[in-house]
Amino acid sequence: MAARKSSHIEVELARSHEEERLRLEREAKSAKKRTTCIVEEYERVILLIGSLTCLLFSSLAVDHWSPLRCCHALWMGSLVRS
């Protein structure tokens, strides 16, 4: 009887560990999706800031930089960060 009870406890423990592993795996996938969404939003904001900065430079002609040169520098900077 004691061996049967011990076997039942081992089965329950194994099932519990498997459920926990699956739960953690689901949470990890969910966190990865959230992180991907945050990174994509960050990239969109960086591109928007770059575009607005190019417009600003083109209207002000700051430091004798052409608007195209400013946009190129900003674009290359965003590529380096990604």
Secondary structure as a PSIPRED ss2 file (coil, helix, strand):
# PSIPRED VFORMAT (PSIPRED V4.0)

   1 M C   1.000  0.000  0.000
   2 A H   0.000  1.000  0.000
   3 A H   0.000  1.000  0.000
   4 R H   0.000  1.000  0.000
   5 K H   0.000  1.000  0.000
   6 S H   0.000  1.000  0.000
   7 S H   0.000  1.000  0.000
   8 H H   0.000  1.000  0.000
   9 I H   0.000  1.000  0.000
  10 E H   0.000  1.000  0.000
  11 V H   0.000  1.000  0.000
  12 E H   0.000  1.000  0.000
  13 L H   0.000  1.000  0.000
  14 A H   0.000  1.000  0.000
  15 R H   0.000  1.000  0.000
  16 S H   0.000  1.000  0.000
  17 H H   0.000  1.000  0.000
  18 E H   0.000  1.000  0.000
  19 E H   0.000  1.000  0.000
  20 E H   0.000  1.000  0.000
  21 R H   0.000  1.000  0.000
  22 L H   0.000  1.000  0.000
  23 R H   0.000  1.000  0.000
  24 L H   0.000  1.000  0.000
  25 E H   0.000  1.000  0.000
  26 R H   0.000  1.000  0.000
  27 E H   0.000  1.000  0.000
  28 A H   0.000  1.000  0.000
  29 K H   0.000  1.000  0.000
  30 S H   0.000  1.000  0.000
  31 A H   0.000  1.000  0.000
  32 K H   0.000  1.000  0.000
  33 K H   0.000  1.000  0.000
  34 R H   0.000  1.000  0.000
  35 T H   0.000  1.000  0.000
  36 T H   0.000  1.000  0.000
  37 C H   0.000  1.000  0.000
  38 I H   0.000  1.000  0.000
  39 V H   0.000  1.000  0.000
  40 E H   0.000  1.000  0.000
  41 E H   0.000  1.000  0.000
  42 Y H   0.000  1.000  0.000
  43 E H   0.000  1.000  0.000
  44 R H   0.000  1.000  0.000
  45 V H   0.000  1.000  0.000
  46 I H   0.000  1.000  0.000
  47 L H   0.000  1.000  0.000
  48 L H   0.000  1.000  0.000
  49 I H   0.000  1.000  0.000
  50 G H   0.000  1.000  0.000
  51 S H   0.000  1.000  0.000
  52 L H   0.000  1.000  0.000
  53 T H   0.000  1.000  0.000
  54 C H   0.000  1.000  0.000
  55 L H   0.000  1.000  0.000
  56 L H   0.000  1.000  0.000
  57 F H   0.000  1.000  0.000
  58 S H   0.000  1.000  0.000
  59 S H   0.000  1.000  0.000
  60 L H   0.000  1.000  0.000
  61 A C   1.000  0.000  0.000
  62 V H   0.000  1.000  0.000
  63 D H   0.000  1.000  0.000
  64 H H   0.000  1.000  0.000
  65 W C   1.000  0.000  0.000
  66 S C   1.000  0.000  0.000
  67 P H   0.000  1.000  0.000
  68 L H   0.000  1.000  0.000
  69 R H   0.000  1.000  0.000
  70 C H   0.000  1.000  0.000
  71 C H   0.000  1.000  0.000
  72 H H   0.000  1.000  0.000
  73 A H   0.000  1.000  0.000
  74 L H   0.000  1.000  0.000
  75 W H   0.000  1.000  0.000
  76 M H   0.000  1.000  0.000
  77 G H   0.000  1.000  0.000
  78 S H   0.000  1.000  0.000
  79 L H   0.000  1.000  0.000
  80 V H   0.000  1.000  0.000
  81 R H   0.000  1.000  0.000
  82 S C   1.000  0.000  0.000
